[in-house]
Every structure is written in structure tokens, then in C-alpha cells.
């Protein structure tokens, strides 16, 4: 779970840096609808899952399954 969360956080931070570069003062970020927020989160999750390697999955299972 840690690799997934790490990738998710990095993607979110990258989006924040990219969106923060716009000089348009007319954009009100408080008017983002719940549907748009959910869609953005789903898209971030999809991108994060693509970044997970088979080695990370194996390590996660090895840690989760008791010996």
C-alpha cells in the first residue's frame, strides 16, 4: 500500500505544481464540483496503479502474509 500511496501523492503534487503555474486570476478553485474532484481522484488512482511494479507487489504480499 505504501508504494501506491507514494505514487498517488507524487502525482497529486505534480498536478498542484502544474496548476499553480497558471497566471489566470479569474479561476476560482473553490467552485470545483464534487463530481470533478471524484473524477480527478479516480484519474490519479489509475495513473498510480500503472506506476506500480511487479517487484513492489511481491514485496507487499511478502510483508502481509505471515511466515
N, C-alpha and C positions, 0 to 999 in steps of 0.2 A: 504494500500500500504506500510505503514511503516514496518509491520511485515515481509512482503515478502522481502523488500529491506534489512532489518536487517539480515534475514536468508541468503540471497544471498551474502552479504558482509562477513558474518562469514564463509560460505563455501569457498569463494574465499581466505580469509586469511588462512584458514586451508590448502588449496591447496598450497599456497605460502610457508607456513612453511614446509610442507611435501616435496615439490620440492626443497626447499633450503637446505635440509639435504644431498643431493647427493654430493659426493666429485669428481664427474667426471668433469674434466676441459674441456673436448672436446665438451661439449654440448653448442651450440651457440643458446641462446634463441631468438636472433634477426631473426633467419631463420624460425620461426614458420609461416606457411602459413595462409592466411585469412580463408581458409576452416577449418583448425584446431582450430583457435580462435573461429569461429562461433560454431563449434561443442562443444567446451568446455563451451561456454556460454549457449547453449541450455541444456547441461547436468547439469550445475549448476542451471538453472531455474527449471528443473524437480525436482531436489533434494530439492530446496527451497519450491516448492509447496507442496511437501509431508510433510514438516515440519509445514505447516500452520494448525492450529487447528480450529475446528468449532467455538469456542468462539472468536477467532481473526476475523473470517469472520463476525460474528454477530456484533461485536463492530465496524468494519469498515463500515458496512452498516448503523448502527445506527448513526454514525458520519456523513455519507454522505447524508442521507435522512433528509431534513429539517422537523421540527416538526410543 
